Amino acid sequence: LHKELQLWENYLDGAEYIAGAGIGFSLADIAFFPNLAYMIRLGLSLERYPNLVNYVKRMVSRSSIIRSWPPHWKNTPGMTLLS
């Protein structure tokens, strides 16, 4: 899992979204983010991956994510990164 997360961490080096610097929000984010969010919900810590932490913060602030977010995810204790 660490090797895979490190790959995604590196993709975000100097980029705001998964497809790379200057690309912006894309299908790559639509495919990747729900999987990452679910892993976080199951207890994955991203403390070793600052680019992924910033990415998650950026994604959860998007209006499309806010509107489609499962309501119980916003109130789960210990899931401040996802709220």
C-alpha positions, 0 to 999 in steps of 0.5 A: 500500500505504501508503494502505491500511495507514494506513487500518487503522492509523487503525481501530486508533487507540484500539481493540484490534481492527479492528472498533473500540473496545469491540467486541473480537475479531471476524470482522473480525480473523479476515479481516484478520489472516492477510493482514497476517501473510502480508505481514509474512512476505513482508517488510512492515515495520510500523515506520511503523504502531505501532497495527498493530505492537501489534495483531500482538503482541496477535494472536500472543499469542491461544491460537487463533493460537498453536494454529493458527500454521504451525510454520515461521513461529515459527522464521523468522529476522527474523520476531520480530514473528510469533514 
